[in-house]
Amino acid sequence: MAGIDVEWRDSGLNEVGIDRDSGQVIVRVSREFYRPLESDNYRGDYSKAQQLLGWRPKTTFRELVRIMVESEMKRYAQGKVRVDRETT
């Protein structure tokens, strides 16, 4: 969504996201937020809400991701997002 082709390397606390074009590390796992027991197999299912309430989502997952990325990019441009620079 941000127009960056990310290559993921390593795993756990050592996992990094590298911009394929520049070769720079652009994402690094934070020890503060790392959750090693997290499952990779979560899926949302609105079928119960649809059945009981007649509710259906109006926004697709892809659109939700686009909205979130655009919001963060706007906050970054306004200086409202903390960015830790790689020191190595």
Sequence and secondary structure as in RCSB ss.txt:
>XXXX:A:sequence
MAGIDVEWRDSGLNEVGIDRDSGQVIVRVSREFYRPLESDNYRGDYSKAQQLLGWRPKTTFRELVRIMVESEMKR
YAQGKVRVDRETT
>XXXX:A:secstr
  S  EEEES GGG EEEETTT  EEEE  TTT  TT  S      HHHHHHH    SS HHHHHHHHHHHHHHH
HHTT S       
